[in-house]
Amino acid sequence: MTKGLQSASPISSAAATDLRAEHSALLDEIRALRNELKTLSQNGAATSDSSQSVSRELNIALDRVVGERKPFVLRCHGIFDFELKLSSMRAALFLALLLDVHDRSAGGATSSEITTRMATLYRSLEGTNAPDEQIAALVRVGLYRLELSLVESPLFEGSELSLAFNSQLHRLEIAGKSKIQRWSDLSVSISSSDPKILALIDSLLATSPLSRARKQKSMYISSSERGWDQLFLEYFNHTQAVQNTSLYYRPALPTFPDALLTHIKASAATIARKRVMLQGYRSGRVTFHEILNRQTLWEMITKMPNGNFKLYPPGVTGELVTAHLQELQLHLDSYEKYSLSLTDAVFPFIVGVIQIGEGEKLDAFTMFYRQAPALETSDVTCFVLHDPFVAQSVLSRVISAVLEHPSTSSDRAQVREEISHVLDYFLTNGPIVKEPA
């Protein structure tokens, strides 16, 4: 009996060890579950905070409607929710009022001559060349009618905020019963799917495109000088490190020779950006990796049936195209921080990534370009996304896939040789002439 008990003792010890192991594993699992619950609770709080912040957002869109008696539609979503068909005058008045609201919410300088802005907007939206005195009179009548309309049918009434029209200052003011009392507590975005209206919005907003992109996180921006020309200058015009990676349909404007920029009437912001980027290459602060389809080099020397070079505005000469190809070679020879990759990989989109700063303070923007139909010479609009994870995904998944394609060449000497081959062909044979379809 004693022997049996003695022989059973080691088994009991092993069982105890197993129980302790199971107990430890169970404790680890409980701790893990507690951590998961804590994370879920935090995420729920974040979601709650996010839903509360949405109620303090105002997203505004003014679009053109084809074939309607009232050719514009104003849509507001967030703290106010409504959709309204508008005449040209009413659209101009509302847009001026809401641009003013945007600028005050962003802490920007507001226009003291808001009625002048209304007249400017009306002239553009209506497409009229009427005398200034006539348009000013129309604006006065329009404002009077708008005030009566807002009294009869208040539009800017929400649970958090109410805005009342101030007939003396010709602007919207926060009503006393509102829970929101400071403009800075309101986040406002204004956009349009119409390129001309979007350019108007960008030209009149007091805040810079980069500050709006940082605050709004996503933004649709025009190709005007006060739109993406200004945004791209702001990307580079500072003292921080900048990395720019681009998949594009033609060489970027900073690679254009000065004579070509002058010929195409490049904006002051574009000319300044080229200067800032070249300085950045020399100092090592700016890095630009440009990725083009190999066919792009041949399209640079291709003439369309209308006699214009395919990738350039009308009137660009063969001498200017030659100078551009030579400028690309000069960039490769002179600036280590500029690199060009050529590929046969198909990318039916154009996209770019800007990274500003370093380490934990890295700021990243991804640009999704809307290209003009049939590869015309101007880009219509650009969607900007301020999100480091999206930027990293585009770099690691999209850009890397193109760079790793078997046809891609990033060797400077080889890329330079390919440019020389196209240049020699052009100088010997003249442009490639595209036959009419």
Salt bridges, closest charged atoms under 4 A:
ASP28 OD1 - ARG31 NH1 2.94
ASP63 OD2 - ARG75 NH1 3.28
ASP81 OD1 - HIS77 ND1 2.80
GLU83 OE1 - ARG75 NE 3.22
ASP100 OD2 - ARG104 NH2 2.70
ASP100 OD1 - ARG171 NH2 2.93
ASP103 OD1 - HIS102 ND1 3.41
ASP103 OD2 - ARG117 NH1 3.93
ASP132 OD1 - ARG123 NH2 2.60
GLU157 OE1 - LYS177 NZ 3.55
GLU160 OE1 - ARG56 NH2 3.40
GLU173 OE1 - ARG104 NH1 3.14
ASP185 OD1 - ARG182 NH2 2.91
ASP194 OD2 - ARG64 NE 3.40
ASP202 OD1 - ARG212 NH2 2.82
ASP258 OD1 - LYS274 NZ 2.86
GLU299 OE2 - LYS310 NZ 3.23
GLU327 OE2 - HIS331 ND1 3.63
ASP333 OD1 - ARG416 NE 2.90
ASP344 OD1 - ARG294 NH1 3.05
ASP363 OD2 - ARG214 NE 2.70
ASP363 OD1 - HIS386 NE2 2.57
ASP379 OD2 - ARG250 NH2 3.64
GLU418 OE1 - ARG294 NE 2.65
